[in-house]
Amino acid sequence: MIRSFIAIELPEGIRHALAEVQKHLKRDVAGVRWVQPASIHLTLKFLGDIPAEQVQPIAAAAMGVVQNEPPLIVGLGGLGAFPNPRRPRVVWVGIEGDVERMGRVQTRLEEALEPLGVPREGRAFRPHLTLGRVKDPRRPPDLTRALADVTVPTCNSFDVHEILLYKSDLRPTGAIYTKLQHLPFAGSAGS
């Protein structure tokens, strides 16, 4: 079985901006396990554990979704926490730009993958970049003030030319992500 997901890889400049946000939050917030900036990505669909023989059919179904879709243009939004800043479990940065179209792509991924045995997500798609996860949800830090005091740097929007199918190996030091398939949007290099 391969633990996997479909996501958008971030440009280095965006990762650097997210590392700066984390640096500021770390000064004021304890009890959060911060994601390594190199590992931050925008998940479109978590697949869970799939049999190795399902990788190609899943990649083909996902390719069918994006192959006629023009690239997305997205940028960083504001800071937030799920379910809320007073009792957080996840600290995140939101996404701006082609969010509505990204939601349609995500819905089409759900529809294309369901016949392959990949269940639909039980909650609405909310595009975000996870910065950290609360270590002990029984004693979450109140992030209300910290989130209000930190500003996400203004970054240029970036074009999303492909989605990727990733393998995720969980390790005590954090997850290791391996790219299994590049799935380009219409008109992108390699399409």
C-alpha positions in Angstrom: 0.0 0.0 0.0 1.1 3.5 -0.8 0.0 6.4 1.3 -0.6 9.2 -1.3 -2.2 12.5 -2.1 -2.7 14.9 -5.1 -1.3 18.4 -4.5 0.2 21.6 -5.9 3.9 22.2 -5.4 4.9 25.7 -4.3 7.6 27.9 -5.8 10.7 28.4 -3.6 9.8 32.1 -3.1 6.4 31.2 -1.6 8.0 28.6 0.7 10.5 31.3 1.8 7.6 33.7 2.6 5.8 30.9 4.6 9.1 30.2 6.6 9.1 33.9 7.5 5.5 33.7 8.8 6.4 30.6 10.8 9.4 32.4 12.3 7.3 35.2 13.6 4.6 32.8 15.0 7.2 30.6 16.7 8.2 33.5 18.9 4.7 33.8 20.4 3.2 30.4 20.0 4.1 27.2 21.9 2.7 23.8 21.5 2.7 23.7 17.7 4.6 21.2 15.6 5.7 23.3 12.6 5.8 21.9 9.1 9.2 22.1 7.3 8.8 24.8 4.7 10.2 22.5 2.0 7.3 20.1 2.7 4.5 22.6 2.5 2.1 22.0 -0.4 -1.5 22.7 -1.3 -3.4 19.4 -1.0 -6.2 18.9 -3.5 -7.1 15.3 -2.6 -5.8 13.0 0.1 -6.0 9.5 -1.2 -4.9 7.5 1.9 -3.4 4.1 1.4 -3.8 2.8 -2.2 -2.5 -0.4 -3.8 0.5 0.1 -6.0 -1.4 -1.1 -9.0 -3.9 1.8 -8.5 -1.2 4.5 -9.1 -1.5 4.5 -12.9 -5.3 4.4 -13.0 -5.5 7.2 -10.4 -2.9 9.3 -12.4 -4.8 8.7 -15.6 -8.1 9.8 -14.0 -6.5 12.9 -12.5 -4.9 13.7 -15.9 -8.3 13.5 -17.5 -9.4 16.3 -15.1 -6.6 18.7 -15.7 -5.5 18.1 -19.3 -8.0 20.5 -20.8 -7.9 23.0 -17.9 -5.7 26.1 -18.3 -3.2 26.8 -15.5 -4.4 28.3 -12.3 -3.1 31.6 -10.9 -2.9 31.8 -7.1 -1.3 33.7 -4.3 -1.2 33.8 -0.5 -4.1 34.9 1.6 -4.5 35.5 5.3 -3.6 33.5 8.3 -6.1 31.2 10.1 -6.7 28.1 12.2 -9.0 25.1 12.0 -11.5 24.9 13.5 -10.8 28.4 15.0 -8.0 30.5 16.5 -9.1 30.0 20.1 -9.1 26.2 20.0 -6.9 25.4 17.0 -5.7 22.1 15.6 -4.1 23.4 12.4 -2.5 26.7 11.7 -2.7 27.7 8.0 -2.3 30.4 5.3 -5.1 30.8 2.9 -5.1 30.9 -0.9 -6.3 33.7 -3.2 -6.7 34.0 -6.9 -8.4 31.2 -9.0 -9.9 29.6 -5.9 -13.3 29.1 -7.4 -11.8 27.3 -10.4 -9.5 25.3 -8.1 -12.6 24.2 -6.2 -14.1 23.0 -9.5 -10.9 21.1 -10.4 -11.0 19.5 -6.9 -14.6 18.5 -7.2 -13.9 16.9 -10.6 -11.0 15.0 -9.0 -13.4 13.7 -6.4 -15.8 12.6 -9.1 -13.1 11.0 -11.3 -11.5 9.1 -8.5 -14.6 7.7 -6.8 -15.2 4.9 -9.3 -11.6 3.8 -8.6 -12.5 3.2 -4.9 -11.3 6.6 -3.5 -14.0 7.9 -1.2 -15.1 11.5 -1.5 -14.0 13.9 1.2 -16.6 14.3 3.9 -16.1 18.1 4.2 -16.0 21.1 1.9 -12.7 21.9 0.1 -11.0 24.9 1.7 -7.6 25.5 0.0 -4.9 26.3 2.5 -1.3 25.7 3.3 -0.7 24.0 6.6 2.0 25.8 8.6 1.7 23.7 11.8 -0.4 21.3 13.9 -1.2 21.6 17.6 0.8 19.0 19.5 -1.8 18.4 22.2 -5.4 19.2 21.1 -6.5 18.9 24.7 -4.5 22.0 25.6 -4.5 24.1 22.4 -2.8 27.6 22.5 -5.1 30.6 21.9 -3.8 31.9 18.6 -6.2 34.9 18.3 -3.6 37.5 19.1 -0.6 35.8 17.4 -2.5 35.5 14.1 -3.6 39.1 14.3 0.0 40.3 15.0 1.6 38.5 12.0 1.2 39.6 8.4 1.6 37.3 5.5 4.2 38.9 3.2 2.9 40.3 -0.1 4.0 37.8 -2.7 3.5 37.8 -6.4 0.8 35.4 -7.6 2.2 32.3 -9.3 1.0 30.1 -12.1 0.1 26.5 -11.3 1.1 24.5 -14.4 0.6 21.0 -13.0 -0.7 19.0 -10.1 1.3 16.1 -8.7 0.6 12.7 -7.4 2.7 12.2 -4.3 3.7 9.2 -2.1 4.0 10.0 1.6 6.3 8.0 3.9 5.6 8.8 7.6 8.8 9.0 9.7 9.3 10.1 13.3 11.1 13.2 12.0 8.2 14.1 9.6 6.8 12.9 6.4 8.9 12.3 3.3 7.2 13.2 0.0 8.1 11.6 -3.3 6.7 12.7 -6.6 5.1 9.8 -8.5 3.4 11.6 -11.4 3.4 15.1 -12.9 0.0 15.9 -14.3 0.2 19.1 -16.4 -2.7 21.5 -17.1 -3.5 22.3 -20.8 -0.8 24.3 -22.6 1.8 23.6 -19.9 5.2 22.2 -20.7 5.1 18.4 -21.0 1.4 18.3 -21.9 
